[in-house]
């Protein structure tokens, strides 16, 4: 059968699943589709398909719920379906997790205060949104392989989570320790973007690593909205991909200005100092958990960033600036 016919059949099947599932979720206090997914063994592909279609209904359409009875059913059924959802699929797909987070937000935003109060007082939906967002952040294997929309969604979903900066800091330290230039650059950009929203997070970094390593905190903070860390102005540098950075073309950024090289160079200057800092960060973040299923979200659900010749040349320039030992480690 031609691929286009298969795709058409699959889409028709999805449309039928969505209509039946949503009708069940809206009209019944204990939706059969929800109980089937949560209480019986089902093939992973079927679980994922049904979840995707239920979630898509709330993210792709402006679902204003006029009936309080319908709202009560929806909230109750989605609460049961989404709570601990990461246990249904292992490894848990990042795109689906982000869509679930977006669906919960969409229901709250697109409806009145009664619905939002019901979600807050009679369900665990907001708790699920918070926990799932952080779990997805923790379990992402490589941030440098995520496309910009996924990165933006992931960071935005964790914008009000106090542990976000701890997760980013730990992953940044790990990537720096193995001289992973791509990962360090992406994590540093995310960290600075997060800090630009609330420079008080710079103080959180200092409290973890210690005041004696303030120079490293300054490297991480960058311009951070031109704020200060403990009355010490953070140096202003261009930040690729961050809204906090000044508008400059990629060609205008010299190798010496690239923050990843600076961070890696700092880590190599004193092995004892770096090991002490690393242990402090790990000790402060060991309590953070992960999504079940191999400690990471599946790679196949996320498309890698396109590698242009210009970016590759820039990475080679960074590596040429680093000590030979570091470049060799990064190539492994």
Rosetta silent file (secondary structure, phi, psi, omega in degrees, C-alpha in Angstrom):
SEQUENCE: XXXXXXXXXXXXXXXXXXXXXXXXXXXXXXXXXXXXXXXXXXXXXXXXXXXXXXXXXXXXXXXXXXXXXXXXXXXXXXXXXXXXXXXXXXXXXXXXXXXXXXXXXXXXXXXXXXXXXXXXXXXXXXXXXXXXXXXXXXXXXXXXXXXXXXXXXXXXXXXXXXXXXXXXXXXXXXXXXXXXXXXXXXXXXXXXXXXXXXXXXXXXXXXXXXXXXXXXXXXXXXXXXXXXXXXXXXXXXXXXXXXXXXXXXXXXXXXXXXXXXXXXXXXXXXXXXXXXXXXXXXXXXXXXXXXXXXXXXXXXXXXXXXXXXXXXXXXXXXXXXXXXXXXXXXXX
SCORE:     score description
SCORE:     0.000 S_00000001
   1 L     0.000  132.315  179.949    0.000    0.000    0.000 S_00000001
   2 L   -57.517  149.918 -177.314    1.397    3.457   -0.932 S_00000001
   3 H   -60.645  -36.873 -177.900    2.714    5.558    1.948 S_00000001
   4 H   -66.153  -32.594  177.336    0.228    8.359    1.299 S_00000001
   5 H   -71.232  -39.822  177.136   -2.662    5.915    1.675 S_00000001
   6 H   -62.063  -42.410  179.618   -1.193    4.554    4.896 S_00000001
   7 H   -63.653  -39.310  179.831   -0.791    8.087    6.225 S_00000001
   8 H   -66.006  -41.318  178.636   -4.397    8.906    5.335 S_00000001
   9 H   -64.746  -43.130  179.427   -5.677    5.779    7.094 S_00000001
  10 H   -62.292  -40.234  179.768   -3.592    6.531   10.168 S_00000001
  11 H   -66.476  -39.557  176.816   -4.912   10.091   10.287 S_00000001
  12 H   -62.780  -41.486  178.179   -8.502    8.880   10.013 S_00000001
  13 H   -62.153  -43.066  178.266   -7.852    6.429   12.828 S_00000001
  14 H   -62.389  -41.454  179.784   -6.385    9.220   14.969 S_00000001
  15 H   -61.536  -41.369  178.684   -9.402   11.434   14.283 S_00000001
  16 H   -65.180  -45.094  178.961  -11.766    8.673   15.404 S_00000001
  17 H   -59.313  -43.530 -178.132   -9.701    8.008   18.533 S_00000001
  18 H   -63.061  -47.374 -178.001   -9.671   11.708   19.395 S_00000001
  19 H   -60.744  -47.701 -177.948  -13.436   12.146   19.013 S_00000001
  20 H   -66.815  -42.393 -177.984  -14.294    9.073   21.066 S_00000001
  21 H   -65.923  -45.029 -178.939  -11.687    9.738   23.758 S_00000001
  22 H   -66.370  -39.903  177.616  -12.631   13.400   24.216 S_00000001
  23 H   -60.748  -40.892  179.125  -16.340   12.549   24.293 S_00000001
  24 H   -65.926  -43.259 -178.524  -15.620    9.980   26.999 S_00000001
  25 H   -65.609  -36.609 -176.866  -13.490   12.405   29.020 S_00000001
  26 H   -79.027  -40.321 -169.391  -16.113   15.163   28.861 S_00000001
  27 H   -90.862  -17.252 -174.436  -19.288   13.164   29.432 S_00000001
  28 L  -118.563  139.959  178.221  -18.266   10.629   32.084 S_00000001
  29 L   -70.241  -29.259  174.901  -17.056   11.139   35.634 S_00000001
  30 L  -127.884   87.421 -174.652  -14.896    8.022   35.262 S_00000001
  31 L   -62.831  131.777 -179.697  -13.918    7.844   31.607 S_00000001
  32 H   -63.140  -37.079 -178.829  -13.448    4.299   30.339 S_00000001
  33 H   -64.507  -36.521  179.666  -10.559    5.289   28.081 S_00000001
  34 H   -68.758  -45.196  179.903   -8.671    6.739   31.043 S_00000001
  35 H   -64.993  -35.575  178.504   -9.207    3.673   33.209 S_00000001
  36 H   -63.418  -44.207 -178.990   -8.147    1.419   30.335 S_00000001
  37 H   -68.125  -38.714 -173.172   -4.867    3.283   29.876 S_00000001
  38 H   -89.892  -23.133 -172.084   -4.039    3.517   33.573 S_00000001
  39 H  -116.096   -2.761  178.905   -5.305    0.205   34.923 S_00000001
  40 L  -130.147  158.583  177.756   -4.684   -2.329   32.143 S_00000001
  41 L   -78.321  123.964  179.469   -1.681   -3.444   30.100 S_00000001
  42 L  -132.826  152.495  177.743   -1.723   -1.825   26.661 S_00000001
  43 L   -60.060  138.739 -178.986    0.827   -1.667   23.822 S_00000001
  44 H   -54.977  -38.480 -178.271    3.081    1.408   24.201 S_00000001
  45 H   -64.583  -35.215  179.788    2.270    2.645   20.686 S_00000001
  46 H   -72.133  -41.252  177.217   -1.464    2.633   21.486 S_00000001
  47 H   -58.576  -46.930 -177.744   -0.953    4.414   24.815 S_00000001
  48 H   -65.200  -41.935 -179.251    1.115    7.082   23.120 S_00000001
  49 H   -61.255  -47.597 -179.093   -1.337    7.522   20.248 S_00000001
  50 H   -64.231  -43.235  178.355   -4.331    7.982   22.555 S_00000001
  51 H   -60.335  -44.617 -179.204   -2.404   10.359   24.820 S_00000001
  52 H   -60.439  -39.953 -177.829   -1.259   12.424   21.847 S_00000001
  53 H   -73.994  -38.014  176.564   -4.803   12.799   20.553 S_00000001
  54 H   -64.022  -46.503 -178.843   -6.308   13.705   23.925 S_00000001
  55 H   -64.592  -40.860 -178.352   -3.589   16.267   24.561 S_00000001
  56 H   -60.287  -32.445  179.335   -3.838   17.683   21.031 S_00000001
  57 H   -59.534  -36.543 -176.487   -7.507   18.500   21.606 S_00000001
  58 H   -91.233  -20.512 -179.387   -6.572   20.935   24.374 S_00000001
  59 H   -94.516  -28.657 -175.659   -3.401   22.380   22.817 S_00000001
  60 H   -95.717  -15.154 -179.882   -4.547   22.868   19.220 S_00000001
  61 L  -125.404  148.237  177.718   -8.039   24.206   19.901 S_00000001
  62 L   -81.017   93.985 -173.035   -9.247   26.945   22.213 S_00000001
  63 L   -90.372   88.080  175.565  -11.292   24.734   24.523 S_00000001
  64 L   -87.507  118.795 -175.516  -13.527   27.038   26.517 S_00000001
  65 L   -94.363  109.927 -175.524  -15.586   24.859   28.857 S_00000001
  66 L   -84.933  -30.387 -177.084  -18.980   26.468   29.403 S_00000001
  67 L   -93.001  130.184  177.870  -20.569   23.737   31.518 S_00000001
  68 H   -67.020  -31.336  177.782  -19.387   23.247   35.088 S_00000001
  69 H   -65.082  -45.280  177.549  -20.405   19.605   34.859 S_00000001
  70 H   -63.296  -42.475 -179.589  -18.206   19.107   31.794 S_00000001
  71 H   -61.243  -41.518  179.502  -15.356   20.993   33.442 S_00000001
  72 H   -62.216  -43.439  179.151  -15.584   18.786   36.528 S_00000001
  73 H   -64.286  -45.263 -178.813  -15.439   15.625   34.412 S_00000001
  74 H   -60.772  -47.845 -178.205  -12.517   16.883   32.327 S_00000001
  75 H   -62.557  -44.064 -178.479  -10.498   17.938   35.360 S_00000001
  76 H   -65.149  -44.684 -177.923  -11.167   14.685   37.211 S_00000001
  77 H   -69.421  -42.818  179.570  -10.341   12.454   34.238 S_00000001
  78 H   -68.966  -32.790  176.946   -7.214   14.332   33.176 S_00000001
  79 H   -61.504  -45.658  179.211   -6.003   14.416   36.760 S_00000001
  80 H   -67.015  -38.181 -177.330   -6.205   10.618   36.937 S_00000001
  81 H   -71.034  -44.296 -171.732   -4.684   10.218   33.467 S_00000001
  82 H   -86.822  -23.070 -176.137   -1.748   12.617   33.815 S_00000001
  83 L   -67.377  121.236 -176.515   -0.680   12.054   37.424 S_00000001
  84 L    68.427   28.487 -174.427    2.480    9.924   37.327 S_00000001
  85 H   -61.668  -26.449 -177.369    2.149    9.746   33.541 S_00000001
  86 H   -64.930  -15.193  178.823    5.892    9.154   33.111 S_00000001
  87 H   -79.637  -15.749 -177.608    5.381    5.611   34.454 S_00000001
  88 L   -76.546  -36.234 -177.969    3.215    4.627   31.473 S_00000001
  89 L  -125.564  126.241  179.672    5.915    4.997   28.818 S_00000001
  90 L  -131.755  120.934   -3.980    9.590    4.231   29.387 S_00000001
  91 L   -70.920  153.567 -176.395   11.557    6.088   28.230 S_00000001
  92 L   -84.034  126.493 -176.463    9.064    8.926   28.328 S_00000001
  93 L   -69.981  128.118 -178.859    9.020   10.984   25.087 S_00000001
  94 H   -58.338  -48.288 -179.145    9.980   14.613   25.593 S_00000001
  95 H   -57.532  -41.024  179.257    7.582   16.080   22.966 S_00000001
  96 H   -65.953  -41.347  178.119    4.585   14.333   24.536 S_00000001
  97 H   -59.845  -43.086  179.087    5.612   15.504   28.002 S_00000001
  98 H   -65.426  -37.258  178.851    5.848   19.091   26.820 S_00000001
  99 H   -67.991  -34.933  175.989    2.440   18.841   25.161 S_00000001
 100 H   -64.654  -43.639  176.426    0.900   17.555   28.395 S_00000001
 101 H   -58.676  -44.623 -179.749    2.402   20.529   30.224 S_00000001
 102 H   -66.525  -35.713 -179.745    1.001   22.837   27.542 S_00000001
 103 H   -64.895  -43.672  178.537   -2.425   21.184   27.693 S_00000001
 104 H   -62.295  -42.330  178.445   -2.749   21.779   31.438 S_00000001
 105 H   -64.944  -40.645 -178.501   -1.706   25.400   30.947 S_00000001
 106 H   -63.441  -41.066  178.912   -4.129   25.844   28.033 S_00000001
 107 H   -62.388  -41.483 -179.545   -7.095   24.616   30.067 S_00000001
 108 H   -68.526  -42.703 -175.196   -6.241   27.056   32.854 S_00000001
 109 H   -72.868  -39.201 -173.045   -5.614   30.028   30.562 S_00000001
 110 L   -84.730    1.788 -177.967   -8.579   29.552   28.225 S_00000001
 111 L  -126.985  175.414 -172.161  -11.189   29.203   30.956 S_00000001
 112 L   -81.093  178.415 -176.225  -12.643   31.221   33.815 S_00000001
 113 H   -65.020  -29.344  179.001  -11.565   31.508   37.425 S_00000001
 114 H   -62.344  -43.669  179.227  -14.017   28.809   38.515 S_00000001
 115 H   -64.355  -44.561 -179.865  -12.235   26.240   36.324 S_00000001
 116 H   -63.512  -40.249  177.884   -8.804   27.342   37.531 S_00000001
 117 H   -64.873  -39.644  177.708   -9.916   27.178   41.170 S_00000001
 118 H   -62.740  -41.933  178.245  -11.343   23.709   40.550 S_00000001
 119 H   -62.454  -38.369 -176.865   -8.039   22.620   39.003 S_00000001
 120 H   -75.250  -43.617 -171.763   -6.142   23.977   41.995 S_00000001
 121 H   -92.663  -22.689 -173.656   -8.349   22.734   44.826 S_00000001
 122 H  -118.267    8.078  179.685   -9.804   19.498   43.453 S_00000001
 123 L  -148.819  173.604  176.996   -6.994   18.032   41.364 S_00000001
 124 L  -109.114   22.476 -174.003   -3.234   17.556   41.150 S_00000001
 125 H   -62.916  -44.071  179.623   -2.979   18.991   37.632 S_00000001
 126 H   -68.130  -36.227  175.537   -0.789   21.966   38.553 S_00000001
 127 H   -64.364  -42.244  178.031    1.393   19.712   40.695 S_00000001
 128 H   -62.038  -43.425  178.792    1.656   17.286   37.771 S_00000001
 129 H   -59.173  -44.999 -178.956    2.610   20.122   35.429 S_00000001
 130 H   -66.095  -47.425 -177.552    5.360   21.268   37.783 S_00000001
 131 H   -66.975  -41.077 -179.124    6.746   17.797   38.490 S_00000001
 132 H   -67.950  -39.586  178.618    6.624   16.660   34.870 S_00000001
 133 H   -59.559  -46.907 -179.441    8.327   19.834   33.636 S_00000001
 134 H   -67.955  -39.651  179.655   11.222   19.373   36.044 S_00000001
 135 H   -62.427  -39.111  177.924   11.444   15.638   35.338 S_00000001
 136 H   -65.784  -39.584  178.495   11.716   16.320   31.605 S_00000001
 137 H   -63.275  -44.801 -177.956   14.445   18.873   32.226 S_00000001
 138 H   -65.564  -38.994 -170.764   16.397   16.456   34.415 S_00000001
 139 H   -89.387   -4.639  177.705   16.076   13.499   32.051 S_00000001
 140 L   -64.567  125.222 -173.502   17.016   15.241   28.797 S_00000001
 141 L   -72.048  -52.782 -177.445   20.197   13.514   27.619 S_00000001
 142 L  -136.761  113.507  179.580   21.782   16.212   25.455 S_00000001
 143 H   -68.533  -28.149 -177.735   20.491   19.771   25.310 S_00000001
 144 H   -70.402  -11.634  179.080   22.734   20.521   22.327 S_00000001
 145 H  -102.396    4.161  177.194   20.671   18.098   20.204 S_00000001
 146 L   -90.216  142.739  175.237   17.324   19.736   20.919 S_00000001
 147 L   -74.709  158.342 -175.149   15.811   22.138   18.431 S_00000001
 148 H   -55.355  -43.687  179.467   15.160   25.701   19.545 S_00000001
 149 H   -59.256  -40.961  179.570   11.351   25.330   19.940 S_00000001
 150 H   -66.497  -39.617  178.132   11.790   22.347   22.278 S_00000001
 151 H   -63.046  -43.847 -179.760   14.437   24.204   24.290 S_00000001
 152 H   -62.543  -44.400  178.499   12.200   27.251   24.598 S_00000001
 153 H   -62.471  -44.169 -176.353    9.253   25.113   25.720 S_00000001
 154 H   -64.239  -44.202  179.887   11.372   23.175   28.196 S_00000001
 155 H   -70.343  -40.161  179.494   12.854   26.276   29.787 S_00000001
 156 H   -63.801  -37.581  179.713    9.518   28.104   29.776 S_00000001
 157 H   -66.289  -23.770 -178.986    7.771   25.193   31.475 S_00000001
 158 L  -107.440   18.546 -174.965   10.320   25.373   34.294 S_00000001
 159 L   -60.671  -29.828 -177.206   10.390   29.155   34.562 S_00000001
 160 L  -109.525   12.777 -179.780    8.988   29.228   38.098 S_00000001
 161 L   -92.519  116.145 -176.220   10.678   26.066   39.375 S_00000001
 162 L   -62.915  -23.117 -179.201   13.396   26.944   41.926 S_00000001
 163 L   -83.265   -5.536 -178.638   15.315   23.733   41.183 S_00000001
 164 H   -57.868  -45.499 -177.822   15.744   24.603   37.498 S_00000001
 165 H   -64.525  -31.732  178.041   18.969   26.500   38.101 S_00000001
 166 H   -68.012  -41.184  178.686   20.329   23.539   40.080 S_00000001
 167 H   -64.087  -48.170 -179.772   19.597   21.145   37.216 S_00000001
 168 H   -61.378  -40.612 -179.017   21.201   23.432   34.635 S_00000001
 169 H   -64.630  -44.519 -179.521   24.230   23.994   36.862 S_00000001
 170 H   -62.933  -44.815 -179.694   24.805   20.272   37.420 S_00000001
 171 H   -66.082  -35.481  178.030   24.509   19.463   33.718 S_00000001
 172 H   -65.676  -42.673  178.605   26.828   22.349   32.863 S_00000001
 173 H   -63.273  -42.206  179.935   29.446   21.128   35.337 S_00000001
 174 H   -63.242  -44.806 -179.641   29.210   17.588   33.926 S_00000001
 175 H   -66.650  -38.094  178.854   29.602   18.772   30.329 S_00000001
 176 H   -65.748  -37.137 -177.810   32.510   21.037   31.259 S_00000001
 177 H   -62.905  -28.730  178.711   34.286   18.183   33.042 S_00000001
 178 L  -106.014   12.374  176.211   34.440   16.177   29.796 S_00000001
 179 L    56.593   41.529  177.703   35.128   19.246   27.632 S_00000001
 180 L   -85.712   92.946 -172.404   31.925   18.845   25.612 S_00000001
 181 H   -59.927  -45.363 -178.811   32.020   22.200   23.822 S_00000001
 182 H   -58.790  -47.909 -176.340   28.609   21.854   22.135 S_00000001
 183 H   -68.673  -40.446  178.722   26.828   20.931   25.343 S_00000001
 184 H   -61.536  -44.152 -178.525   28.606   23.572   27.425 S_00000001
 185 H   -62.397  -43.109 -179.207   27.705   26.275   24.934 S_00000001
 186 H   -69.389  -43.675 -179.814   24.029   25.293   24.860 S_00000001
 187 H   -66.457  -35.826  177.980   23.715   24.874   28.625 S_00000001
 188 H   -66.746  -39.278  176.830   25.470   28.166   29.244 S_00000001
 189 H   -62.942  -43.804  178.285   23.046   29.894   26.883 S_00000001
 190 H   -63.906  -42.149 -179.557   20.087   28.319   28.694 S_00000001
 191 H   -61.845  -46.084 -179.322   21.512   29.231   32.092 S_00000001
 192 H   -66.883  -37.602  177.848   22.022   32.867   31.128 S_00000001
 193 H   -63.664  -41.072  178.214   18.588   33.056   29.545 S_00000001
 194 H   -65.983  -42.281 -179.247   17.070   31.688   32.753 S_00000001
 195 H   -67.278  -29.660 -178.904   19.114   34.079   34.910 S_00000001
 196 H   -64.799  -25.136  177.503   18.060   37.059   32.805 S_00000001
 197 H   -75.974  -27.905  179.416   14.489   36.537   34.032 S_00000001
 198 L  -155.315   92.389 -178.432   15.527   36.707   37.690 S_00000001
 199 L   -59.467  -13.262  176.633   19.139   37.689   38.488 S_00000001
 200 H   -61.792  -20.445  177.203   18.556   36.544   42.080 S_00000001
 201 H   -65.356  -24.270  175.793   19.317   33.070   40.754 S_00000001
 202 H   -59.780  -37.804  177.983   22.940   34.218   40.471 S_00000001
 203 H   -65.677  -34.218  177.664   22.949   34.350   44.255 S_00000001
 204 H   -64.293  -38.911  177.065   21.658   30.763   44.309 S_00000001
 205 H   -62.688  -44.358  179.176   24.642   29.702   42.216 S_00000001
 206 H   -61.643  -38.392 -178.730   27.002   31.428   44.635 S_00000001
 207 H   -66.738  -25.468  179.288   25.371   29.720   47.594 S_00000001
 208 H   -83.540  -47.613 -173.221   26.055   26.337   45.974 S_00000001
 209 H   -88.195  -21.912  179.802   29.616   26.801   44.737 S_00000001
 210 L   101.402  145.979 -176.577   30.862   29.167   47.464 S_00000001
 211 H   -63.017  -26.070 -178.531   31.956   32.791   47.478 S_00000001
 212 H   -69.146  -14.060  178.031   35.569   31.851   46.787 S_00000001
 213 H  -109.263   35.331 -178.052   34.506   30.777   43.301 S_00000001
 214 H   -63.645  -29.827  179.376   32.727   34.012   42.460 S_00000001
 215 H   -63.420  -34.215  177.187   34.770   34.387   39.283 S_00000001
 216 H   -70.995  -39.563  177.086   33.153   31.203   37.960 S_00000001
 217 H   -60.416  -36.934  178.309   29.692   32.483   38.902 S_00000001
 218 H   -64.026  -39.089  177.347   30.440   35.624   36.897 S_00000001
 219 H   -61.380  -40.384 -178.660   31.245   33.495   33.850 S_00000001
 220 H   -71.642  -38.523 -176.228   27.897   31.738   34.171 S_00000001
 221 H   -70.251  -34.290 -175.658   25.884   34.897   34.775 S_00000001
 222 L    58.118 -138.455  178.852   27.225   36.793   31.768 S_00000001
 223 L   -78.853  -29.537  177.241   25.315   40.062   31.401 S_00000001
 224 H    39.963   49.122  178.646   22.147   38.561   33.047 S_00000001
 225 H    72.411   23.637  179.756   20.206   41.667   32.241 S_00000001
 226 H    59.682   26.361  176.265   23.109   43.892   33.295 S_00000001
 227 L   -87.233 -175.820 -178.199   22.381   43.086   36.957 S_00000001
 228 E  -119.783  153.367  172.803   24.953   42.457   39.683 S_00000001
 229 E  -110.234  111.001 -179.752   26.075   39.461   41.697 S_00000001
 230 L    52.507   45.350  178.977   26.737   40.522   45.278 S_00000001
 231 L    66.827   11.073  176.765   27.361   44.095   44.106 S_00000001
 232 E  -110.441  116.798 -175.230   29.895   42.786   41.588 S_00000001
 233 E   -65.258  133.215  176.383   28.842   43.523   38.010 S_00000001
 234 L   -75.592  139.261 -179.957   28.749   40.475   35.811 S_00000001
 235 L   -64.823  141.544 -179.182   30.862   40.903   32.648 S_00000001
 236 L   -89.978  127.324  178.377   28.838   41.545   29.509 S_00000001
 237 L  -140.971  157.412  177.241   29.321   39.052   26.709 S_00000001
 238 L   -71.765  140.018 -178.611   27.353   38.031   23.685 S_00000001
 239 L  -121.710  107.572  179.182   25.092   35.059   24.283 S_00000001
 240 L   -60.571  126.615  174.680   24.158   32.958   21.256 S_00000001
 241 L    82.734    3.326 -177.867   20.441   32.231   21.235 S_00000001
 242 L  -107.194  141.902  177.973   19.538   34.327   24.290 S_00000001
 243 L   -72.690  -15.896 -177.785   17.115   37.225   24.339 S_00000001
 244 L   -81.078  -14.824 -175.766   19.284   38.890   26.963 S_00000001
 245 L   -85.399  159.809  176.852   22.242   39.338   24.623 S_00000001
 246 L   -72.443  159.115 -176.324   22.830   42.289   22.359 S_00000001
 247 L   -81.020  111.308  179.502   21.979   41.876   18.680 S_00000001
 248 L  -142.579  147.058  178.015   25.119   40.746   16.871 S_00000001
 249 L   -78.828  159.737 -177.090   25.696   38.521   13.878 S_00000001
 250 H   -63.804  -32.609 -178.994   27.524   35.229   14.288 S_00000001
 251 H   -67.564  -23.852 -177.570   30.412   36.485   12.161 S_00000001
 252 H   -80.525  -13.524 -177.941   31.014   39.367   14.593 S_00000001
 253 L   -88.481  117.595  179.669   31.615   37.034   17.542 S_00000001
 254 L   -81.067  163.368 -179.051   35.282   36.140   17.833 S_00000001
 255 H   -60.141  -40.553 -177.277   36.520   32.834   19.212 S_00000001
 256 H   -63.742  -23.022 -177.546   37.886   34.491   22.355 S_00000001
 257 H   -86.253  -13.237 -176.587   34.399   35.841   23.157 S_00000001
 258 L   -66.527  121.674 -172.397   32.694   32.455   23.011 S_00000001
 259 H   -65.758  -30.169 -178.979   31.642   31.661   26.594 S_00000001
 260 H   -60.268  -42.962  179.901   32.017   27.871   26.306 S_00000001
 261 H   -63.279  -38.448 -179.845   35.760   28.189   25.735 S_00000001
 262 H   -65.394  -43.197 -179.132   36.090   30.503   28.741 S_00000001
 263 H   -65.065  -45.559  179.814   34.232   28.123   31.053 S_00000001
 264 H   -64.748  -40.850  178.302   36.249   25.097   29.933 S_00000001
 265 H   -61.380  -40.844  178.564   39.487   27.045   30.206 S_00000001
 266 H   -60.813  -40.628 -178.012   38.561   28.070   33.779 S_00000001
 267 H   -67.659  -25.641 -176.874   37.971   24.412   34.704 S_00000001
 268 H   -90.225  -11.388 -176.664   41.408   23.405   33.410 S_00000001
 269 H   -67.921  -33.200 -176.692   43.386   26.090   35.217 S_00000001
 270 L  -148.913  105.969 -175.724   43.283   24.302   38.585 S_00000001
 271 H   -63.778  -40.161 -178.925   42.240   20.636   38.844 S_00000001
 272 H   -65.675  -43.734  178.690   41.873   20.690   42.631 S_00000001
 273 H   -60.797  -44.948 -178.427   39.733   23.819   42.528 S_00000001
 274 H   -65.207  -40.971  179.956   37.522   22.358   39.815 S_00000001
 275 H   -64.200  -38.332  177.361   37.067   19.047   41.648 S_00000001
 276 H   -63.408  -45.927  179.301   36.034   20.888   44.805 S_00000001
 277 H   -62.894  -44.136 -179.016   33.494   22.953   42.888 S_00000001
 278 H   -60.092  -44.172 -179.782   32.185   19.879   41.074 S_00000001
 279 H   -64.933  -35.518  177.981   31.671   17.979   44.325 S_00000001
 280 H   -65.521  -43.165  179.879   29.795   20.913   45.854 S_00000001
 281 H   -65.092  -44.229 -179.741   27.432   21.102   42.905 S_00000001
 282 H   -64.058  -40.518  179.462   26.808   17.353   42.915 S_00000001
 283 H   -63.370  -34.192 -178.015   26.181   17.338   46.664 S_00000001
 284 H   -80.202  -12.475 -175.089   23.624   20.134   46.261 S_00000001
 285 H  -122.537    3.642 -177.775   21.769   18.357   43.445 S_00000001
 286 L   -64.517  -23.329 -177.638   21.897   14.664   44.387 S_00000001
 287 L   -77.518  -12.363 -179.087   18.357   14.813   45.763 S_00000001
 288 L   -74.951  133.066 -177.166   16.908   15.646   42.335 S_00000001
 289 L   -90.868 -172.284  178.216   15.269   12.632   40.704 S_00000001
 290 L  -136.052  162.906  172.149   14.872   11.534   37.108 S_00000001
 291 L   -70.226  141.653 -179.930   12.128   10.261   34.873 S_00000001
 292 L   -65.475  150.163  172.942   11.970    6.467   34.922 S_00000001
 293 L   108.425   60.723  173.362   13.356    4.546   31.998 S_00000001
 294 L    85.203    5.780  175.445   17.088    4.679   31.543 S_00000001
 295 L    72.356   20.414  179.488   17.614    8.116   33.015 S_00000001
 296 L  -168.265  154.129  177.183   16.851   10.009   29.844 S_00000001
 297 L   -77.419  153.798 -173.618   14.211   10.907   27.303 S_00000001
 298 L   -68.459  139.731 -178.104   14.358    9.001   24.043 S_00000001
 299 H   -71.770  -31.423 -171.804   16.619   10.457   21.383 S_00000001
 300 H   -69.236  -14.103 -178.328   14.437    9.419   18.469 S_00000001
 301 H   -87.223   -5.413 -176.149   11.675   11.852   19.431 S_00000001
 302 L  -125.713  126.208  178.841   13.895   14.892   19.007 S_00000001
 303 L   -78.891  137.851  178.835   15.485   16.016   15.766 S_00000001
 304 L   -70.332  155.343  177.394   19.133   17.092   15.982 S_00000001
 305 L   -66.372  141.903  175.975   20.068   20.652   15.183 S_00000001
 306 L   -66.158  139.943 -178.531   21.252   21.195   11.603 S_00000001
 307 L  -105.286  101.906  177.753   25.046   21.524   11.365 S_00000001
 308 L   -82.087  160.108  179.881   26.040   24.262    8.971 S_00000001
 309 H   -61.610  -36.014 -178.837   29.598   24.629    7.723 S_00000001
 310 H   -64.555  -40.915  179.224   29.902   27.942    9.544 S_00000001
 311 H   -67.341  -41.218  179.523   29.020   26.377   12.901 S_00000001
 312 H   -62.406  -41.193  178.701   31.450   23.499   12.351 S_00000001
 313 H   -64.001  -37.183  179.618   34.249   25.933   11.554 S_00000001
 314 H   -66.072  -40.502  178.936   33.470   27.880   14.710 S_00000001
 315 H   -64.687  -38.967  177.462   33.629   24.712   16.824 S_00000001
 316 H   -63.480  -36.787  178.691   36.982   23.798   15.293 S_00000001
 317 H   -65.456  -38.670  177.681   38.251   27.254   16.160 S_00000001
 318 H   -61.853  -47.041 -176.587   37.160   26.784   19.772 S_00000001
 319 H   -64.725  -33.659  177.475   38.943   23.453   20.010 S_00000001
 320 H   -66.228  -26.417  179.330   42.128   24.926   18.556 S_00000001
 321 H   -80.456  -19.260 -177.238   42.094   27.470   21.370 S_00000001
 322 L   -88.509  157.609  177.062   41.780   24.766   24.027 S_00000001
 323 L   -59.487  149.175 -177.452   44.652   22.664   25.408 S_00000001
 324 H   -54.111  -38.198 -178.300   45.325   19.430   23.405 S_00000001
 325 H   -61.020  -40.379 -177.873   44.166   17.192   26.294 S_00000001
 326 H   -69.063  -42.945 -179.890   40.763   18.852   26.352 S_00000001
 327 H   -62.076  -40.859  179.493   40.291   18.655   22.576 S_00000001
 328 H   -63.317  -40.346  179.731   41.205   14.962   22.644 S_00000001
 329 H   -64.581  -38.448 -178.128   38.672   14.294   25.405 S_00000001
 330 H   -69.327  -26.143 -177.794   35.949   16.085   23.471 S_00000001
 331 L   -82.391   -8.588 -178.938   36.575   13.973   20.405 S_00000001
 332 L   -73.021    0.000    0.000   35.995   10.703   22.215 S_00000001
